[in-house]
Amino acid sequence: MDMMEIDDKALCRFMKEQKQEVEDKGFSRRVINRLPNRGQKLSTIWVTFCSILGVTLFLSLNGLHILLNILRDAFISIMQSDLANLDPKAVLITLIVLGGLGVYRVCSIE
């Protein structure tokens, strides 16, 4: 063993023997609470920007018209098939539940 290793071991042993716990008394929590929350602000700005961009593109590219045409074609297709015997209330409830789940999913994205 060289002198450096002996000094390191002696230093480590000394530090372990002299180790003392310092009471925090909530200091760390107060410091953390006062730090700026840049990440959250940046995330909120980014989500807002992307949402506005998405809605703008949807409206400017006739997304509503396309979506309504798809729903109309699907409805006509269902009515012309053997599924015409479906209860309209059940279809309406299903569409409302699926729409609600879609809105919940979009709103819960962080």
Backbone hydrogen bonds, N-H to C=O, Kabsch-Sander energy under -0.5 kcal/mol:
donor,donor_aa,acceptor,acceptor_aa,energy
6,I,2,D,-1.6
7,D,3,M,-2.3
8,D,4,M,-2.3
9,K,5,E,-2.5
10,A,6,I,-2.7
11,L,7,D,-2.6
12,C,8,D,-2.6
13,R,9,K,-2.7
14,F,10,A,-2.5
15,M,11,L,-2.6
16,K,12,C,-2.2
17,E,13,R,-2.2
18,Q,14,F,-2.0
19,K,15,M,-0.5
19,K,16,K,-0.6
27,F,24,D,-1.9
30,R,26,G,-2.1
31,V,27,F,-2.4
32,I,28,S,-2.5
33,N,29,R,-2.3
34,R,30,R,-1.2
34,R,31,V,-0.5
35,L,31,V,-0.8
35,L,32,I,-0.8
38,R,36,P,-1.0
41,K,37,N,-1.7
42,L,38,R,-2.9
43,S,39,G,-2.2
44,T,40,Q,-2.4
45,I,41,K,-2.4
46,W,42,L,-2.5
47,V,43,S,-2.6
48,T,44,T,-2.3
49,F,45,I,-2.6
50,C,46,W,-2.7
51,S,47,V,-2.3
52,I,48,T,-2.5
53,L,49,F,-2.6
54,G,50,C,-2.7
55,V,51,S,-2.6
56,T,52,I,-2.6
57,L,53,L,-2.7
58,F,54,G,-2.5
59,L,55,V,-2.6
60,S,56,T,-2.8
61,L,57,L,-2.1
62,N,59,L,-1.3
63,G,58,F,-3.3
66,I,62,N,-2.3
67,L,63,G,-2.8
68,L,64,L,-2.5
69,N,65,H,-2.2
70,I,66,I,-2.3
71,L,67,L,-2.5
72,R,68,L,-2.7
73,D,69,N,-2.8
74,A,70,I,-2.5
75,F,71,L,-2.5
76,I,72,R,-2.8
77,S,73,D,-2.5
78,I,74,A,-2.3
79,M,75,F,-2.5
80,Q,76,I,-1.9
81,S,77,S,-0.7
81,S,78,I,-0.7
84,A,81,S,-1.1
85,N,82,D,-0.9
86,L,83,L,-1.8
91,V,87,D,-1.9
92,L,88,P,-2.6
93,I,89,K,-2.7
94,T,90,A,-2.3
95,L,91,V,-2.5
96,I,92,L,-2.4
97,V,93,I,-2.6
98,L,94,T,-2.7
99,G,95,L,-2.5
100,G,96,I,-2.7
101,L,97,V,-2.7
102,G,98,L,-2.2
103,V,99,G,-2.6
104,Y,100,G,-2.6
105,R,101,L,-2.4
106,V,102,G,-2.3
107,C,103,V,-2.5
108,S,104,Y,-1.6
109,I,106,V,-0.8
